[in-house]
Amino acid sequence: MGLPPILSNLRIPVIGAPLFIVSSPRLVIAQCTSGIVGSFPALNARPAEKLDEWLHEITESLAAHDRAHPDAPAAPFAVNQIVHRSNDRFERDMAVCAKWKVPIVITSLGARVELNDAVHGWGGITLHDVIDDRFARKAVEKGADGLVAVAAGAGGHAGRWSPFALVHEIRRWFDGPLVLSGAIATGGAILAAQSMGADLAYIGSPFIATPEANSSDAYKQGIVAASAADIVYTDLFTGVHGNYLRSSIVSSGLDPDALAAGTIDAMKFGSDGSSKSRAWRDIWGSGQGIGAVDRILPAAELVAKLAEEYAAAKARVCS
């Protein structure tokens, strides 16, 4: 099947993952104008009325970039929609996405036929987050164009499977767009993702340590200072297993090595100032790949660094 045209002309095969609270129009615009897909969760726009303002800002900024740089147009952007039943903004946010004809919609925590139909109706494509083969099959059956395989080591909500196992099982039956997420933080890792069968890499945590990210200085420095050993995998905070920075758990007065089990009742999204908002503000999500992040870099410089590493990795392998 191959990649749809919208994903075929990127500077490097990368989607900047939607980061709860952290991703903002400023970061998305910087990612897209640097040649990779930028994305953000719709729920980051608070109150809900801000989503329209954010999509207007992103759309106009990318159009202005394209007018000024006709030989190097911006990459498309994506909006992440939480499909879980507790997201009381879902219908309203989808209507705003329809107004702006969002080119890529990334869906998480649930798959809906009507969402895929709506996005296809305005000419967009959908990518669905999955943590195993069973969920992947359900998503495609319900009309998703592509999949984001969230493997072990990914930041935030993450699966348990090795990326080798997850990509292999999905590729046995699915030949559509496949994005791999899980500790990808270098150009060499991007190439590795492609070599095992993915089309694109999903990179999140390194972008937390950029000036454009809506993250605190302490969070940025925590990313720079930490490594894979500093990541804790737990379902305590939202009821779904995720990866978090050990230092933020300690700062909240908890013992990272003695965390209780969470429950699905902790999963709350939408407009009510939920426990999830509080958790992701004070307990910092991060993937295992942050050992590669040694300083705070502007998003454009980070993309350029990844592009150089990617080219070097290809040359090394081809030699």
C-alpha positions in Angstrom: 0.0 0.0 0.0 2.8 2.4 0.9 2.6 5.8 2.4 -0.1 8.4 1.5 1.2 11.5 -0.2 0.7 13.6 3.0 3.4 11.5 4.7 5.7 10.9 1.7 7.7 14.2 1.5 9.1 14.7 5.0 12.6 15.9 5.7 13.1 12.7 7.8 10.5 10.1 8.5 9.4 11.4 11.9 6.2 12.4 13.6 6.6 14.6 16.7 4.5 12.8 19.2 1.6 14.7 20.9 2.7 15.4 24.4 0.0 16.1 27.0 0.4 19.7 28.4 3.8 20.0 26.7 2.8 20.3 23.0 1.7 23.8 22.0 1.2 25.7 18.7 4.7 27.1 19.0 6.3 23.6 19.2 4.0 22.2 16.4 4.9 25.1 14.1 8.6 24.7 14.8 8.4 20.9 14.1 6.4 21.3 10.8 8.6 24.1 9.5 11.6 22.0 10.2 10.2 19.2 8.0 8.6 16.7 10.4 4.9 16.2 11.3 4.1 18.2 14.4 1.2 17.2 16.7 -0.6 18.1 19.9 -3.5 16.7 22.0 -6.7 18.5 21.5 -7.1 18.6 25.2 -4.0 20.8 25.6 -6.1 23.7 24.4 -7.8 24.8 27.6 -10.5 26.1 27.9 -12.1 24.2 25.0 -12.6 27.4 23.0 -8.9 27.8 22.6 -8.8 24.8 20.2 -10.2 26.9 17.4 -7.6 29.7 18.1 -4.8 27.1 18.1 -5.8 25.6 14.8 -6.2 29.0 13.3 -2.7 30.0 14.5 -1.1 26.8 13.2 -2.9 26.8 9.8 -2.0 30.5 9.1 1.6 30.1 10.3 2.3 27.1 8.1 0.6 28.8 5.1 2.8 31.9 5.7 5.9 29.7 5.8 4.9 28.0 2.6 4.5 31.4 0.8 7.9 32.4 2.0 9.6 29.1 1.3 8.0 27.6 -1.8 10.9 25.2 -2.3 10.7 23.9 1.3 7.1 23.7 2.3 6.1 22.8 5.9 5.2 19.3 6.8 1.5 18.6 7.8 0.3 18.7 11.4 -1.7 16.3 13.4 -4.2 16.6 16.3 -4.5 13.8 18.9 -8.0 12.9 19.9 -8.7 10.9 23.1 -11.6 8.6 22.2 -12.1 7.3 25.8 -15.6 7.6 27.1 -14.5 10.0 29.8 -13.5 12.7 27.3 -16.5 15.0 27.5 -15.0 17.3 24.8 -14.7 14.7 22.1 -17.7 15.8 19.9 -17.0 19.5 20.2 -13.3 19.1 19.5 -14.0 16.9 16.4 -16.3 19.6 15.1 -13.5 22.2 15.4 -11.1 19.8 13.6 -13.6 19.5 10.8 -13.9 23.2 10.5 -10.1 23.5 9.9 -9.8 20.2 8.0 -7.0 18.9 10.2 -4.8 16.8 7.8 -3.9 14.1 10.3 -5.9 12.9 13.3 -4.2 10.6 15.8 -6.6 8.6 17.9 -5.9 7.1 21.3 -7.7 4.9 23.9 -10.5 3.8 21.6 -11.4 3.4 18.0 -14.6 4.7 16.3 -15.9 4.1 12.8 -17.7 7.5 12.8 -14.5 9.4 13.6 -12.6 7.8 10.8 -15.5 8.4 8.4 -15.6 12.1 9.5 -11.9 12.6 8.9 -12.0 10.9 5.5 -14.9 13.1 4.6 -12.8 16.3 4.9 -9.8 14.7 3.2 -7.7 13.8 6.2 -6.2 10.6 7.4 -6.3 8.8 10.7 -3.5 7.0 12.7 -4.5 5.0 15.8 -2.3 4.3 18.8 -2.0 0.6 19.6 0.0 -1.4 22.2 -0.5 -4.9 20.7 -1.7 -6.8 17.7 -5.3 -7.3 18.9 -5.9 -3.6 19.2 -4.2 -3.0 15.9 -6.6 -5.3 14.1 -9.6 -3.6 15.8 -8.4 -0.2 14.7 -8.0 -1.2 11.1 -11.4 -3.0 11.1 -12.9 0.3 12.2 -11.3 2.3 9.4 -8.0 3.7 10.6 -5.6 4.5 7.8 -2.5 3.7 9.7 -1.2 2.6 13.1 1.1 4.0 15.8 2.7 1.0 17.4 3.5 2.0 21.0 6.2 -0.4 22.2 8.0 -0.8 25.4 10.1 2.2 26.5 7.8 4.8 25.0 7.0 8.0 27.0 3.6 8.4 28.6 1.1 5.6 28.1 3.2 2.7 26.7 2.9 -0.9 25.9 5.0 -3.9 27.2 6.0 -5.5 23.9 9.4 -5.2 22.3 9.3 -3.1 19.1 10.7 -6.1 17.2 7.8 -8.3 18.2 5.2 -5.6 17.8 6.2 -4.5 14.3 6.7 -8.1 13.1 3.2 -9.2 14.2 1.5 -6.1 12.7 3.4 -6.4 9.4 2.3 -10.0 9.0 -1.1 -8.7 7.9 -1.0 -4.9 7.6 0.8 -3.1 4.7 -0.5 0.4 5.5 1.2 3.3 7.2 3.0 2.1 10.4 4.6 4.4 12.9 6.8 3.1 15.7 7.0 4.6 19.1 9.4 3.6 21.9 12.7 5.1 23.0 13.5 6.6 19.6 15.7 9.6 20.2 18.5 9.4 17.5 18.7 9.4 13.8 20.1 5.8 14.0 17.0 4.7 15.9 14.8 6.2 13.2 16.6 4.1 10.6 16.4 1.1 12.8 12.6 1.6 13.0 12.4 1.6 9.2 14.7 -1.4 8.9 12.4 -3.6 11.0 9.3 -2.6 8.9 8.0 0.7 10.2 7.5 3.6 7.9 8.1 6.4 10.3 9.4 7.0 13.9 7.3 8.7 16.6 9.5 10.9 18.8 8.3 12.7 21.9 10.5 13.0 24.9 13.5 14.8 23.3 11.1 17.6 22.3 10.3 18.2 25.9 13.8 19.6 26.3 13.3 22.4 23.7 12.5 26.1 24.3 9.3 25.8 22.4 7.9 23.1 24.7 5.3 24.0 27.3 7.3 22.3 30.0 8.9 23.8 33.1 12.6 24.4 33.3 12.8 21.7 36.0 11.1 19.2 33.6 13.5 20.1 30.8 16.5 19.7 33.0 15.1 16.4 34.3 15.0 15.1 30.8 18.6 16.2 30.1 19.9 14.8 33.4 18.2 11.4 33.3 18.7 8.1 31.5 16.7 4.9 30.9 17.4 3.8 34.5 15.4 6.8 35.7 12.1 5.8 34.1 9.4 4.1 36.1 6.6 2.1 34.5 3.3 2.3 36.5 -0.5 2.5 36.2 -0.9 4.4 39.5 -1.5 7.9 38.1 -4.0 7.3 35.3 -5.1 3.7 35.5 -3.2 2.9 32.3 0.5 1.9 32.4 2.9 4.6 31.5 6.5 5.7 31.8 7.5 8.5 34.1 10.6 10.3 35.4 11.6 8.9 38.7 12.7 12.3 40.0 9.2 13.7 39.6 7.7 10.8 41.6 10.2 11.3 44.4 9.5 15.1 44.4 5.8 14.3 44.9 6.6 12.4 48.1 6.1 8.9 46.7 8.5 5.9 46.6 9.0 4.9 43.0 9.8 1.4 44.0 6.7 0.9 46.1 3.8 2.3 44.0 0.3 1.0 44.4 -1.7 -0.3 41.5 -3.9 2.1 39.7 -7.5 1.6 38.6 -9.3 2.6 35.4 -11.4 5.0 37.6 -8.3 7.3 37.6 -8.7 7.8 33.8 -10.4 11.1 33.4 -10.2 13.5 30.5 -12.0 16.5 29.3 -12.8 19.9 30.8 -13.1 19.2 34.5 -9.5 19.7 35.7 -9.1 16.0 36.1 -6.7 14.0 38.1 -4.9 13.1 34.9 -4.1 16.8 34.3 -2.7 17.0 37.8 -0.7 13.8 37.4 0.9 14.8 34.1 1.7 18.3 35.4 3.4 17.1 38.6 4.4 13.5 37.5 6.5 13.9 34.3 6.0 11.4 31.5 9.2 10.3 29.7 10.5 7.5 27.5 13.5 5.4 28.0 15.4 7.0 25.1 16.4 10.2 27.0 19.9 9.1 27.6 20.5 10.6 24.1 19.3 14.0 25.2 22.3 15.9 26.7 21.2 19.6 26.3 18.3 21.8 25.6 18.0 22.5 21.9 15.6 24.6 19.8 13.2 22.2 17.9 14.7 23.2 14.5 18.2 22.3 15.8 17.0 19.0 17.2 15.4 18.1 13.9 18.6 19.0 12.1 20.6 16.9 14.5 18.3 13.9 13.9 18.6 14.4 10.1 22.4 14.4 10.3 22.4 11.3 12.4 19.9 9.6 10.1 22.1 10.3 7.1 25.2 9.1 8.9 23.5 5.9 9.9 22.3 5.2 6.4 25.9 5.8 5.1 27.3 3.6 7.8 24.9 0.7 7.1 25.2 1.0 3.3 29.0 1.0 3.5 
